[in-house]
């Protein structure tokens, strides 16, 4: 499993929806990837905060832009500062 694959299934992992084999692969990747561990911790905090204030629906376009941004950051292909 690579970083992009981990991000794609993070919600299923947190909700216990992965097969035992996929969950083991997810956890093996986490064991060797500090950026993904940090991403998971941030994701968990954000999920908990959202649950505390009620469900806030994010527009699909914003979800996609956020996902693309995070994937670029994790892969080291982030745009120069000030670019979007």
C-alpha positions as CSV (number, residue, x, y, z in Angstrom):
1,X,0.0,0.0,0.0
2,X,1.3,3.5,-0.8
3,X,0.3,6.9,0.6
4,X,-2.4,7.6,-2.0
5,X,-4.0,4.1,-1.5
6,X,-4.0,4.7,2.3
7,X,-5.8,8.0,1.9
8,X,-8.4,6.5,-0.3
9,X,-9.4,3.9,2.3
10,X,-8.8,5.9,5.5
11,X,-12.5,6.3,6.4
12,X,-13.2,2.6,5.8
13,X,-10.2,1.8,8.1
14,X,-11.5,4.0,10.9
15,X,-15.0,2.5,10.5
16,X,-13.8,-1.1,10.5
17,X,-14.8,-1.7,7.0
18,X,-11.5,-3.1,5.6
19,X,-10.9,-6.8,5.3
20,X,-8.4,-8.1,7.9
21,X,-5.8,-8.4,5.1
22,X,-6.3,-4.8,4.0
23,X,-6.3,-3.5,7.5
24,X,-3.0,-5.3,8.1
25,X,-1.6,-3.8,5.0
26,X,-2.8,-0.3,6.1
27,X,-1.2,-0.7,9.5
28,X,2.0,-2.0,8.0
29,X,2.2,1.1,5.8
30,X,1.6,3.3,8.8
31,X,4.4,1.6,10.7
32,X,6.9,2.8,8.1
33,X,5.4,6.1,7.0
34,X,5.5,9.1,9.5
35,X,3.6,11.4,7.1
36,X,0.7,9.0,6.9
37,X,0.7,8.5,10.7
38,X,0.5,12.3,11.0
39,X,-2.3,12.4,8.4
40,X,-4.3,9.7,10.2
41,X,-3.9,11.6,13.6
42,X,-5.1,14.8,12.0
43,X,-7.9,13.0,10.2
44,X,-9.1,11.5,13.5
45,X,-8.9,14.9,15.3
46,X,-10.9,16.6,12.5
47,X,-13.5,13.8,12.5
48,X,-13.9,14.1,16.2
49,X,-14.2,17.9,16.0
50,X,-16.8,17.6,13.3
51,X,-18.8,15.1,15.4
52,X,-18.8,17.6,18.3
53,X,-20.3,20.4,16.3
54,X,-22.7,18.4,14.1
55,X,-22.4,17.2,10.6
56,X,-21.1,19.8,8.2
57,X,-21.4,18.9,4.5
58,X,-18.4,19.9,2.5
59,X,-19.1,20.5,-1.2
60,X,-17.8,17.7,-3.5
61,X,-15.4,20.1,-5.3
62,X,-13.8,21.2,-2.0
63,X,-13.4,17.5,-1.0
64,X,-11.6,16.7,-4.2
65,X,-9.4,19.8,-4.0
66,X,-8.4,19.0,-0.4
67,X,-7.7,15.3,-1.3
68,X,-5.5,16.4,-4.3
69,X,-3.7,18.9,-2.1
70,X,-3.0,16.3,0.5
71,X,-1.9,13.7,-2.0
72,X,0.6,16.3,-3.5
73,X,1.9,17.1,-0.1
74,X,2.4,13.5,0.8
75,X,4.1,12.7,-2.5
76,X,6.4,15.7,-2.2
77,X,4.9,17.4,-5.3
78,X,3.4,20.4,-3.5
79,X,3.2,23.5,-5.6
80,X,5.4,26.5,-4.8
81,X,4.2,28.8,-2.0
82,X,1.4,31.1,-3.2
83,X,0.3,28.8,-6.0
84,X,-3.1,27.0,-5.8
